[in-house]
Amino acid sequence: MKVFLSTLIVFMMLISSCKNENDIEPKNLIGKWRPTYEIFNDSTQKWEVIKTYMLLPDIEFTSDSKFLINNHLGAEYDCCGYIGNQFEIVENRVVFSGFRAPCPNASCFSTNCKGWHINKLTEEVLEIYQCPNATYRYTKMK
């Protein structure tokens, strides 16, 4: 019985120490990211090139937990309170803090945004659902 319990404990420790392939390595997020102008189409389950004129900004996640859009603090560009100046990674999500007050005449889609969900993160590619909009692909800038 002791051997069985010992084996079970070792097995459970090994399972809990294994890294899930979907786990996000926060250090891979740090840096500047440039949009590829690809958007994920939920209905076809395929990536599509954005065909309408749409200027997407570069984004940056800094090692001291600041979030920047085109080299400015993230909240400067957000009238709806979805994006803050600070970020942290919680369960494969970028969770923002340091928000600015919403703009008085802004027409916002949702007030239930709980951050951006990271679908894929490698050293070169970031695929992220940007609440309340869509999933975009970025490449890391050198």
C-alpha positions in Angstrom: 0.0 0.0 0.0 2.8 2.4 0.8 4.5 1.6 -2.5 1.2 2.4 -4.3 0.7 5.7 -2.5 4.3 6.7 -3.1 4.0 5.9 -6.8 0.7 7.8 -7.0 2.3 10.9 -5.3 5.3 10.8 -7.7 3.0 10.4 -10.7 0.8 13.3 -9.5 3.9 15.5 -9.0 5.1 14.7 -12.5 1.7 15.5 -14.1 1.4 18.8 -12.2 5.0 19.8 -13.2 4.4 19.2 -17.0 4.0 22.4 -19.0 0.8 22.6 -21.0 1.5 23.5 -24.6 -1.2 26.2 -24.3 0.5 27.9 -21.4 1.8 31.3 -22.1 5.5 32.1 -21.4 5.2 35.8 -20.3 8.8 36.6 -21.3 7.8 35.9 -25.0 5.2 38.6 -24.8 7.8 41.3 -23.9 8.7 43.5 -26.9 7.2 45.4 -29.8 4.6 43.7 -32.1 3.6 44.7 -35.6 0.2 43.7 -37.0 0.2 41.4 -40.0 -3.2 42.7 -41.1 -4.7 39.2 -40.7 -7.9 38.6 -38.8 -9.3 35.2 -37.8 -12.7 34.5 -39.3 -14.7 32.6 -36.7 -17.3 31.3 -39.2 -14.7 29.8 -41.6 -12.1 29.1 -39.0 -9.4 30.6 -41.3 -7.1 33.6 -41.2 -8.0 36.3 -43.7 -6.2 39.4 -44.9 -8.0 42.6 -43.9 -9.2 44.0 -47.2 -10.6 47.3 -46.1 -8.4 50.3 -45.3 -7.7 50.0 -41.6 -4.7 51.3 -39.8 -3.6 49.0 -37.0 -1.1 50.3 -34.5 2.1 48.6 -33.3 1.7 47.4 -29.7 4.4 46.9 -27.0 4.5 45.0 -23.8 7.4 46.2 -21.6 9.4 44.2 -19.0 8.1 46.7 -16.3 4.5 45.8 -17.2 3.6 48.8 -19.2 1.4 48.6 -22.3 2.1 50.9 -25.2 0.4 51.7 -28.5 2.6 53.4 -31.0 5.0 54.3 -28.2 2.3 56.0 -26.1 0.7 54.6 -23.0 -2.2 52.3 -24.0 -5.0 54.1 -22.2 -4.3 57.3 -24.2 -6.0 55.7 -27.2 -8.9 54.1 -25.5 -12.2 55.9 -24.8 -14.1 52.9 -23.7 -11.9 51.7 -20.8 -10.9 48.4 -22.3 -7.1 49.1 -22.4 -5.0 50.3 -19.6 -1.4 51.6 -19.1 -0.3 48.5 -17.2 -0.8 44.7 -17.8 -0.3 41.4 -16.3 -0.7 37.8 -17.6 -3.5 35.8 -15.9 -4.5 32.4 -17.3 -3.4 33.2 -20.9 -5.1 36.6 -20.8 -3.6 40.1 -20.9 -5.4 41.8 -18.0 -5.1 45.6 -18.1 -5.1 48.1 -15.2 -4.4 51.8 -15.0 -7.4 52.9 -17.1 -8.4 56.4 -18.0 -11.9 57.7 -17.5 -14.2 56.8 -20.5 -14.7 59.6 -23.0 -18.1 61.3 -22.4 -19.5 60.8 -26.0 -17.9 57.4 -26.7 -20.2 54.7 -28.1 -18.8 51.5 -26.7 -19.8 47.9 -27.6 -19.4 46.1 -24.3 -18.6 46.9 -20.7 -17.8 43.3 -20.0 -14.2 43.1 -21.4 -12.0 41.1 -19.1 -8.7 41.5 -21.1 -7.3 40.1 -24.3 -7.1 36.3 -24.7 -3.8 35.0 -26.0 -4.5 32.2 -28.5 -0.9 31.7 -29.6 2.4 33.1 -28.4 5.8 32.1 -29.7 9.0 34.1 -29.8 7.9 35.4 -33.3 4.1 35.3 -33.5 1.3 36.6 -31.3 -2.4 35.7 -32.0 -4.6 37.6 -29.6 -8.4 38.2 -29.2 -8.7 41.9 -28.6 -12.0 42.5 -26.7 -14.5 43.5 -27.9 -13.4 43.1 -31.4 -11.6 40.2 -33.1 -8.5 38.0 -33.2 -5.5 39.6 -34.8 -2.1 38.3 -35.7 1.2 40.2 -34.9 4.8 39.5 -35.5 7.6 40.5 -33.2 9.7 43.5 -34.3 13.4 43.0 -34.3 
